[in-house]
Every structure is written in structure tokens, then in C-alpha cells.
């Protein structure tokens, strides 16, 4: 069926299949995807923000800091442990951003694709794991993240929430939720 369906339609068919299977509620019962509520322009420097899960529980804390001349977002566990750090680098190429692990070292490098005729494309390189591809409408928060060509990592959509400046991130099982949220936050920062 995928050879008959054009480029990008496989993702749509996958989304329709998931909806037919009962959507998020059905997958949640079976230990499926996790959905989080994110805010555009996450924090002002010096402010903190909680990323909530689908049930409205505090899941991760985003700490906005001004360190030296750099703006920094730190994704923390709800217990306050630093998981990932996204730091604006003044002298770096604008279309590249690194996410650091809380304990140090590179967790991911995000690069914007130079040629994207119909939709925006980004590549997320994760040391030791390979690349994730990000495609869709980044500015409108309607895109998906895939590992390779077929494995869905996450889906980002503004349609799940009616609150202004809010969008959802649905992370598939087997992926680091905090890293996916950090990647989403970094892309949001880079796209502005």
C-alpha cells in the first residue's frame, strides 16, 4: 500500500490508523504514547515553567536562566534533577543548536535542512543512535519526528489544545520523553 500512496501519505495513514484504534485513550490503556502540553516561547529568562502530562500533572520543569551573556533553558525532572540543557550560543551558526546532557556531554545536535521546497525539515543527530528527521510545519507546531524512514518518535500538534500559545507533544514508547521535549523546545527557539 505504501508504494501506491505518495510521499508523506504513509504518515497520514499511520495517524488515521491510530485514530481508528481508539486514539490516545486506547494507547494509554495499553502503555502507549505519552502526551505533554508545551507552551510556545517556553519561558522568559529567569522564569520557570512546568511541562504537564495529558492528565495535567507536572512532568518536567523548564528553568530559564541568564548565564553570562547566554540564554539557557534547563529541562529538569519533577524532582529538580537537570536532564538536558539548551543554550543559545552567540557565535554559532544560527541553523545549528546543541542539547547537552545534564551530567555533561552532547545529547543531540539539531540542524535545519538547507533545501526544503514544500515543508520545513530538520535533522537531529544523536551520538551513538543515529538521526531523527523532523518534518512538517514548524511555525504552526504541526510536525512529526521519525527515526529512519518508518519509526515514529513523536508527533507535535497545536490542534490538541484550545489554549493560545500551547501545543502538544506525543512521544512514542521506547523514547526518552525529556530528550524529545528538549528537541521540541530547541526547534521552537530556532524557528523564531
Secondary structure, DSSP 4 states (H G I P E B T S, - for coil): -TTTS-TTHHHHHHHHHHHHTTHHHHHHHTT--EEEEEESS---TT-EEEEEETTS-EEEEEEEEEETTEEEEEEEETTS-EEEEEE--TTS-TTEEEEEETTSSEEEEEEE-S--SSSEEEEEEETTTEEEEEEEETTTTEEEEEETTTEEEEEEESTT--STTEEEEEE-TTS-HHHHHHHHHHHHHHH-
